[in-house]
Amino acid sequence: MPSNDATVGINSSIEAVTKLLDIESNDICMVGIIGLGGIGKTTIAKAIYNSFSNHFKAKGFVENVREWSKTEQGKIHLQEALLKGISEDKNLRVSTIYEGTTRINKILRLKKVLIILDDVDNADQIDTLLGQWEGFAFGSRIILTTRDKSLLVQNGLSTYDYGVKELDEYEAIELFRKHAFPRNEVPEDYLELEKQAISYAKGLPLALKVMDRDLCEKTIHEWDDALDCYKTNPLEDIQKILRSYEGLTENERNIFLDIACFFKGYDMSYNMIKDVLKACGLNPIYGIRKLIDKCLLTIDRYNYYLSMHDLLQQMGMDIVRQEAPQNPRERSRLWHYEEALDVLTKDMGSDKIRSIILYPPKSEPVEVQIKAQFCKMKNLRLLLICNVRSCNGPLVCLPNKLSLLDWYGYPFSSRPSNFFPKKLIVLNMPYSRLKEPVLKQIFVSVTYVDLSWCYLITKIPDLSMTPNITQLKLRGCANLVEIDDSVGHLDKLKVWDLYACKKLETLPNCLTMKSLTYFDLEACKSIKKFPNILHEMKGVKELHLQGNCTNELPPSFGNLIGLKGLLIELNSGEAHLPGSIYNLQHIERLEFFGNVIFPKNVEIDRQSMCNSHGCSYKYVFPRLPHSIRRVDVAYCPSLDSRSLFQLLREIMGLPPNLPPCLGVTSHMLVFPHSSTISGSQTRHCEYSFAVTGNENDIPYWFNDKRDGNLISFSIGPEFPTIALSIVFGILSDQIESKSLGKFLSRKSYVSGDNLTKDDIKVYAAVLVTLSPVFASGTTPFLPNSLQASLEKLLE
């Protein structure tokens, strides 16, 4: 059975399916070749059949199963076609479907078969042609080509699926030129148009072949006009193959059309889309899964973003356009800018319109006079407007059936007084001119609120009647001063973004947010008091505190038990950490800028610590958890040499007899990591310290101190029996004293990425000089490959 295009662009697919079939095995195996219409499933199946049919005495390739199965006589035709391939009687006839299924089952029990069912879209079709699954003889192989992954049920067989991918650019060019230019010679003036054709097809073989037939032997002007026409008038031959839309339920159709017209490429997570569609009266969890199984939708590996092939999107848009080809106001969805603009500026709305998107083609704001007060669009559910300025008076009304209100740069100072959207899920109005937030008890269903960069908002009111909010984004609200206490009790709130609210003074007095995972207070310099944390909160992992709220953190601060990173920046004075700071047992990074005072009223260790001078004391530095990875205590004058020594003891597990008088102060970076030694993964901690100071700070027990380009030393009897590499480098005046810390804390330092010229000089010089230093006879401080790379950089 010849394949139309041999193996153009499908060699990798043939190889993958062949591997899944495992012809040499005696198991019974079924493989589904999955993909949208026109992707090349049949071509791949034919190539497989041609390659392996000689391994089977009984074999059958049954084409166009979906089309033939629409009538009873058509199903009988399919049974006869299969029986002619797997039986010895090539003239066999079937009277009824039951008779055909019975005869097929008898043969399948006795013979090892290769059967390919092409274009299957219903489980009944499989039952009609294959009957009892348990009746197959050993070694049999069954291949289905289908757009519906859910048809691949197990039924006791070894079942696999292979998703066919679009052609890459080179494969698409090869296939396109094979038909559009029979001699495979492309005139130079056609090259740009060829690019447009390849881009339009987006790797779909069917589209390439249909355009080939349509454009072959046409003039360059005809090509240009045809490609422009395709954008709004898709080729019917492509539409017919893609259109598995007719087999969808009403629920699935509406979900598909909403995503095609609005949500493809829209910056909204998968869960958010589901919430909006559910509020529109649809069943998105079930419906989206069905659309994915039918290859009409795709979803990324993180289950966040939905997408679809561009030609499927065009098909969906064309379906909506055909609702009223000459009258946009009578369509269910408006997404074309000019058409939507006409409806809004000429007050042409109707109750047929369910969704509108008005995005100007250019990024600059457009001045329009919105005459439509949306009163005629009582069934409007989705409204998305961006970069549109209104030059007329206030907005009189908005539809109360809205589930999504996304108006970037909303030009009015308030909401319409009669706006009561009880089903509103998303309120996305960044950069708007609202003087008061539109959050009242009428927004009981809202889950997502974004009022970022709304510079006229000064207060967030009582939100106790909007308990379903999961995301509250207030980034850059420059004049926001106060947030009502009720916000602190929103149990479902997961994301609370207050970044750069520079005038914000008052947060809720207490936080009881069990669901909170993201809490951004960075660049909030005016907050006077950090809230009490009434219950343990595990979700918040990072916290950046700045300004006066850090001066006296509440005793309940330790209830943020999930914190992994804590950064504190003081504007002035001292920051007094509460005793509960020691409850943060998952902390990995501590970064303090300013005078941070750890509590001394907590007795950590009564054991006396003595050195050769006989010093002892009762209270020592805080006991840090084993999870610690980095400590940055830059410019903390309260961290004296004794505290630093105890910190080293806690982190590194130093022996108790090590002298405590490490005369170093002010700056230390610590980060352990795992290493691979002799081919095995070994968990141990390697620490790097960047310490500022002068020669007087070098501990007295160092055996050797030298100046110059070469530093060497031997390990003396008092040196601890741990693996250490110690680097002393004097940085030039032009380079900040924190440069070495930057090297050590940046993951990309190994490859030299993103380093300035001065960075490379200093870092490479230090590392190359110290690379011969060995740590307790184990691996070198610097791998040979890296040393060679850095030496080359120095040259």
N, C-alpha and C positions, 0 to 999 in steps of 0.2 A: 504494500500500500504506500504509494509515494507521498512524500511530504511536500507541500507547496514551496517552502523556502529552505529545504534541506536543514542545515543546523545554524543558520544565521542568528547569532545572539543567544542561542539556547544550549550551547555545549555544556556550560556549567550546570544548567538545570537537568539535562539528561544524565549527567554524571551523578548528581545528587539523588535523583529518583532511582537510578540503577542500584546505587548503594543501599537504599531503603528496601528495594525488592529482594536483594540477596538471593539471586536465582539458584545458587548452589544448595541452599538450605532446603530441608524437607518439610519445613513448617508451612502452614497455610497463612498467607500474608495478603493484607489489603492496604493499598496506598492511595491516598487522595491527593490529586493535583489541584490546588486551590488558587483562585484568583478572580479578579473582575473580568467581565466580558472583553474579549479582544486582546487579552494579555499574552496569549500563546499557549494555552493549556492543551488544546487539541493538537497543535503542531508538535508539542513535546510528546504527547501520548502516541502519535503516529510514529515518531522517531523511535520510541521505546518498542513499539509493536514490531517495526521493521527489524530492530536489532535482535529481538529475543523470540520471535514467533517460531523460529525453527527449532527451539528447545521443547516445543509442545506439539503433540499430535492433534490435540483439540484446542482450538483457539477461536476467538471471535472479537471483532471490533464493531460495537454498536453505536452508530452516530446519531446525533440530534435527538437524544432521548426526551428532552424537555418538550420539543416541538411535536414529536409523534405521540406523546402520551396524553394529548388533549382530548382524544376520542378513544372509545373502546377498540375500534378497528385499528387505530394507530398503535395501540399497545400490542395487539395481536401481530401486527406487522413487525414490531421490534422483537417479539418472541421468535417469530419465524426466521428473522435475520440472524439471531443468536444461534438457533438450532442448526441452521445451515453450516455454521462454522464449527460447532462442537460435535455434530453427529455425522454419521457416514451417509445418511440419506440427504442429499442436497436438494431434493424436491419436496421435502417435508412440508405439510400444510397443517394449520391449527384452526380449529373451529371456535373455541372459547378461550378466555384468559386462563381459566382453571386448567383446561387441558394442556395449554402451553406450559404453565408453571410445573405441572406434574411431570411432563416429559423432560423438561430441563433438569429437575431435581434428580431424576433417575440417572441421567448422564453424568451429572456433577459428582455423584457418589462413586462412580466407577472410573472416571478419567481425571488425570492431572491436566488442568486447563489454565489457559491464559485468557482472561476476559477483560476487555476495556469497555466501560460504559461512559460515553462522551456526553457532557452537558446534562448532568443529573441535577434536578432542583427539588425533588420530593422523595420522601422515604418510600412511598407506595411504588414508585417506579423501580426502586431496587428490589422490593419484595416481588413485584410482577416478573422481574427478569431473573432473579437469583433464588427466590423461594427460601427454603430452610438453610440458614447459615451453617448449621452443624453438619450439613450434608456434603461438604466439599472433600474431595480426595486430597491426600497429602501431597505437598509440593505445588498446589494450585496457587495462582497469583491473580488478584483482582485489582484493577485500577479504575478509579472514578475520577473524571474531571468535573468539577463543580464550583459554583460560586458560594456554596453554603457549607461551611466547615462543620456545622452541627449534624450533618448527615453521616459523618464518620463515626458511627456508634461502634462499640467494641464487639459485642456479640461473640465473644470467645476467640476472636481472631487477633493476630498480631496486626495492629492497625497504626498506620503512620500518616502524617500529612506533610505536604511540601507546598509552601507558599511561593508562587511564581512572582518574581520581581520585574519591574520595568527594565527595559533595555537601557544600558548606559549610553552616553553620547556617541561613542565610537561605533557601538553596535547599531544604534539608530541610524547613523549616517550610512553605514554599510547597507542596511536593509532598504533605506529610502532611495539610495542611488541605484540599487539593483533594478528598480522599476521605473523611477522617474527619468533616469538617464541610462537607457539600455546599453550604450557603449561605455558606461561608467566614466564618461568625460563630462565634467561640470564646467560650463562656460563661466568665466570669471565674474561676469555681471550678474550671474544667478546665485553666487555664493551667499550674499546677505539674505536673499529671500529663502534660500535653503535653510539658513540658521533659524529664520522665523518659523518655517514649517516644522523643523525638528523641535523647537521650543513649544510649539502648539501641541504637538503629539504627546509630549511629556513621557516618552519611552514606551508608549502603547503601540505594539506592532500593527494592530488593526487600523489605527488612525493613519499610520505611515502608509500602509498599503492603499487605503481608500484615497488619500490625498495623491498618491502616485498616479492612480487611475484618472483622477480628476485633473491633474496638472500636466500630465505627460503630453508632449508636443504642443503645449500652449506657449504663447509669446510672454516676454518678460512683463509686459503691462497687464496681461491677463493673470499672471501669477500674483502680481502685486494687489490687484483688485480682489482676487479670490481669497487670498490670505486675510485681507481686511474684512471680507464678507463672513468668513468662518467665525469671527469673534462674536457676532450677534446672530448668525444663522448657521448653526452647526450642521454638518453633513448628515443627511438622513441615514445613510448606511452605517455611520458610526453610532448614531442614536439608537438604531434598531438593536444593535448588538449589546450596547450598554444597558438598555432599558429593561432591567429586571425589576424596575419600579412597580410595574403592574401587579406583581405578585405580593406586594407589601400590604399589610393591614393599614387602616386609616391612622392608627397611632404611629406606626412606623413611617408612613408617608409624611406626616406632619413633622416628625422629628428630623427626618432626612432633609426636608425642604428648609426648615429653620437653620440647620447647620450649613447647608449649601449656600443659603442667601445671607447668613449673618455670622455664624459662629466659627466658620473655617478661618483660621488665622487670627481670630479675635483673642486678645490676651485675657483669657478666662480659664480657670482650671476645670477639669472634667467634673468634679463634684459641684462646682458652681453652676455649670450648664444643666446638670441634672436637677438642681433645686429650682432653677428658673423654669425649665420645661414642665416640671411637676406642678408648679403654681399655675401653669397655662392649661392644666387639665389633662396632661399627657402622662404616660407611664415610662419615663426615660430609662430606668435601670434595666427593665426587660427589653424595651425597644432598642436602646443603643447596643445591647449585647447581640440582638438579632441582626442589626445592621452591620456590625463588625463581622459576624459569622457569614453574612452574605457578601462580604468584600465590598460593601458600599461605604464603609467607614474604616479608618485605621486609627489606632491609638498608640501613643508612644509608650516606651517600656516602663515609665513611671506612672502610668494611668492618669495623666493630667490633661493632655491636649489631644483633642479629636481633629482629624483631618480627613481629606478624601482626594482622590485623583482630580486634577483640574477639569478633565473632560466630564467626569461625573458631576462636578459642581456646575459646569455649563449646562449639562442635561437638566439638573434640578431647576436652575434659573429659567431655562426654556419652558419647562412645564408650567411654572408660575406665569411666565409671559403669555402663554397660550390661553390663560384664563380670560384675558381681555386684551387681545393684541394691540388694539388701537386706543384703549382707554385705561391708563394706569390707575385711575381712582377706583376702578372696579376689581383690581387685583388684590390678593390677600397679603402680598409682601412687596415692599418698594425698597430697592437698594441702589438703583441707578441714580446718580446725582441729579441729573437734569430733570428726570421724572419726579423724584421726591421734592426737588426745589419748587417745581410747578405746583404740586399739590399743597405745599406749605405756604407759598407766597400768594397763591391765587384762591386760597380757601376752597380747594376742590376735594376735600376729604369726604369719606363715606364710611358707613358701618361695615363695609366689606374689608377694609384695611385692618390687618392684624399686627403688622410689624413695619417699621420704617427705620431706615438708616440714612443719614444725611452727612456724608463725609466729602468735603470739597476735594477735588483732585490735587490741589496744591496745599502745602502745609500752612500757608499764611491764612489768617482769619478772613472770612468773607462777610461783608456787610449786606444783610438782607432785611427785608421788611416782612416779618412773619405775620401774615394776616390770619392764618389758620389758628384758631384758639382751641383746636382739637375737640371742640364740642361735637362735631359731626362724626368723630372717630371713636364712638363709644366702645368698640370692641378691640381697640388698640392694646396690645399686650407688651410689645417690645418697642422702645424708642431709644435710638442711638444717634446723637448729634455731636459733632466735633467742629471746632474752629468756625463757628457761626456767630456773628454779632448781630443783634437785633437793633434796628434803628427806630423802632416804634415803641409804644407804651408798654406797661406791664402785662404779663401773661395772665389772661382771664381764667383759663381752665386747662386742666390736664385730665386725661381719661382715668377713671378710678379702677379700671381693670388692669392697669399696668403691672407687670411682674418684674420688668427691668427698665429702669430709668438711668440711662448713661448719657449725660450731657456735659461734655468737657467744655469748660468755660461758660457755664450757664450765665447769661448776661443780666439776669434780673436779681433784685435785692431780696426777694421773698418768694415763697411758693404761692400758688393760687389758693384763695381762702376756702374754696370748695373741693380741694384735693384730698380725698380720703382713700388712698389705695391699700385696701386691707390685704391684698395678695402680693404686695411689692416685696421682692426678694433682694434685688440689687439696687442700691442707690449710689451711683458713681458720678460725682460732680466735682472733680478737682478743678482748681483754678477758676472757680466761679465767683460771682460778686454777691453771694449770699451774705446778709448781715446777721442773720440768725439761722442756726442749723435747722433743717426741716425735719427734725426728729421729735415727734410727739407720740402720744399714745396710739394715734391712728396707724402707726407703722409697726404694728404688732408682729408681722411676719418677717420683717426685714432681717437678713442675715449678714449682708455685706455692705459696709458703708465706707466710702472713700471721699473725704472732704479735704484732701491734701491741698496745700498752698492756697487756701481760701483766706486771704489776708484780712477780711473784714469781720471774721468770726472772733468774738472775744470770750465766749463761754459755751461750754457743752452742758445742756440742761439735764433735767431729771430723765433718765432712760429706764426707769424701773418698769415701764409698760412696754418696753421693747426687749424682752428677755432672750430673744433668739439670735442676737448679734454674735457672729463668730469672728468677724474681722472689722476693726475700727481703725481707719487710717487717717491721721491728722498731721501728716508730715508738713513741715514748713508753714504752719498756721502762725504767722509772725506776730499777730496781736492776740492770740489766745492766752488768756490769763488764768482762767479757772475751769476746773472740771468737776461736775457734781459728784457727790459721794456715791450716788446710785451706780455709777459706772464701775466702782470697785467690787460690786456684787453681781456682775454679769457672769454667771457660771459657765455659759457656753462660749465665752470670748476666748479665742485662740491667738489672734494677732492684734496687738495694740501698738501702733506706730506713732510716736510723738517726736520723731526726729526733728531737730532744729526749731522747736517751738520756743524761741528764745526768751519770750516774756512770760512763759507759763510759770506761775508761782504756786498754785494750789492744786495738788493731786487729791484724789479721794483719801479720806483719813485712814481707811482700812481696805485691804485687798483680800478677797476670798475667792479668787478666780481659780477653780480647780482645773480648768481646761487650758489656761494660758500657756503658750509655748514660745511666743515671740513678744518681747517687751523692749522697745527701743526708746531710750531717753537721751541718746547722744545729742550733744550740743544744746541741751536744755539747761542753761546756766543760771536761771532765776528761781528754780524750785527751792522753796524754803525748808521743806520737810519731806523726808521719805516716808511712805505709808507704813502702817503696821501690817504685818503679814500674819493673819489670824490662824491660818492652818498651813500645814506643810504643802508646798507647791513643788512638784517634781518636774514640770514641763519646761520652765525657763532655764535655758542653758547658758546664755550670755547676758551680761549686764554691764553697761557703760554709764557710770555716774560722774557727774561733773557739777561743780558749784557748791552752793551752801548746803544742799541736802546731804552732802557727804560728811559734813562736820560732826554730826551726831546721829549715826544710824541707830534705829530702834533695836531693843533687845530681841525682837521677833525676827530680825533680819535673817537669822540662821534657819528659818523655816523655808527658805529658798533652797531646799536640799538638793535640787537637781543642777545647781550652777556648776558649770565647767570652766567658765571664764569670767573673771571679775576685773574690771578696770576702773580705777578711781583717780580722778583729777581734781585737785583743789584749786579754787580761785585764790584763797588766802587762808591763813590760820592753820589749824590742825584737824585732822580727821581721826576721831576716836572710834575704833571698831569695837562692837559689843562682844561679850564673851561667847555669844552664840555663833560667832564666826567660825568656831572650831567644829560646828555641825556640818560644814560644807565638805563632806567626805568624798565628793566626786570632782572636786576642783582640780583643774589641770593647769590653768594659767592665772597668775596673779600679777597685775601690772598697776603699780602705785606711782603717781606723780605728785610730789608734795610731801608734807610731813604727816605720815600716817602712823598713828599710835596704836599698837596692839594692846589688848587689855593685860594688865599685870595683876589683876585681882583673881586670876585663875591659877591655882597651884598645879603646875604640870609635873614637876619632878622635884622631890626633896633630896635626892642623892647629891652629895657634895661633889663638885668637880674641881680638881686641883691640877695645877701645873707646877713647874719647878719653883715658881715664886709663892706657891702655897695659897693662891686665891681660891675662894669658894663663895657661892651665892645660892640663894634659895629659888629665885624665879628666873626662868630661862625663856628663850624664844618659843613661840607657838609650835606645837607638834603638828607638822603638815601631813596630810594623808598620802598614802602610797600612790595615789593617782596623779600626783603633781608631775607636770611636764616642763613647766617654764615658770620662773619667778623673776620678775623685773621690778626691782626696788630702787630705780634710779632716783638719785637726789632725795633720799629719805634720810635726813640727818639723825633720826632716832635710832637707826640701825647701826649700833656700834660694833666693834670687832668681836666682843663676846657674843652678842646676839647672832652675828654672822657665822661665827664658829659653830654655835649650837644649831643653826639652820643647816649648815653643811653636815653636821653629825646626823641630824634627823633624816635628811634626804639621802645621804650616801651610806648610812650605816657605818660610820667611822668607829674604830675601836675606842673604848673609854679612856685609854692611856695616852691618846694623842693630845699634845699640848694645845690649849685653846687660843693661844695668842697669835692668831692670824691677823697681822696688822693691815687689813684691807677694808675699805669702806665704799659706800655709796652706789656701786653699780655691779650687778651680778646677773648673769643669764644662765638658766639651767634647763636642759631638755634631754631626758634619756630616750633611747630608742633601741630597737632590736637589731642585731647584726647576724650575718651568716659567716660562720667560721668552718672551714674544712667541709663545705658542702652541706652542713646541717644548720637548721635554724636554731639559734641559741638566744634565749632571753636573758639579757643583762643590760645594765644601765651604763651609758657613757655620758659624762657630763662635760660641758664646756663652760668656762667662766671667763667673762670679760670684766676685768676689774680695773677701775681707774685709780691712780695713786702715783707715788714717786718711789725712789729707791729706798727711802726710809720705811716704806710699808712692807718691804720684802721680809718674810719671817726670818728670825735669827738662825733657825735651825737648817736653813738651806746651806748645803756644803760648799757651793760654788756660786759666785756672782761675777758676771763679766759684762763688759760693754763691747759693742762692735757688731759686725755683721754675722759672726758665728758665735753661737751660744751652745755650750755643751756642759753636761754635769753627770756625776755618777750618783747612784742611789746609796745613801748612807744608812747606818744602823737604825736611826730614828725615823726614817721615812716609812710611812705606812705600807703594808703589803697589799696595795690595791693598784689597779691599772690606772695610771694617770699620764696625761700629756700636759705640760705647762708651757704656755707661750707668753712671752713678754714682748710687746711691740710698742714703739713710740710712733704715733701717727703725726703726720705733718700738720702744720697750722691750717692748711687749706681744707683738711678733711675733718669732719665732725668727730668728736670723741666717741660717738655712738656707732661709728661705721662698722667696727668689728662685731658689735651686737647685731647690726643689720645683716652682716655676712652669715653669722651663726644661726640667725633665726629665719633666714630666707631659704625656702626649699630649693630654689633654682640656682643656688650658689655653685652646686657641683658642676653644672654645665657652663657656668659663666653667663647665663642669660640675664638680661636686664641690668647688668652691672655697668657703672660708668667706667671711664678710662682710669680714673684715680682709684676707684674701687678695685679694679683688676690688679693694678700695680701693687697696692698694699696687701691685698689678700693673697695674691700669688707669691709675693716675696716671703710672707710669713709662712705659708704652707710649704713651699719648696724648701725653705731653710730648715724647717722642723721635721720634714718627712722621714728622715732616717731614725727618728726617735722611736724606740720600740716600747711597748707597754707590757711589762712582765713576761717578755719573751714570746708574746703572741703576734698578732698581725701588725704591720706597720701603721703608723698614724695616718699616712696618706697612701691610697692605692697607687700602684705604679702607673696605671693608665691615666689617672687624674694628674699625677705628678708630671707626666710627659706633656699633657695638655696645657698645664699651667706654665711649664717652662717655655712652651711654644708661644703662649700669650705674652710672656715677658719679653721674648725676642722681638 
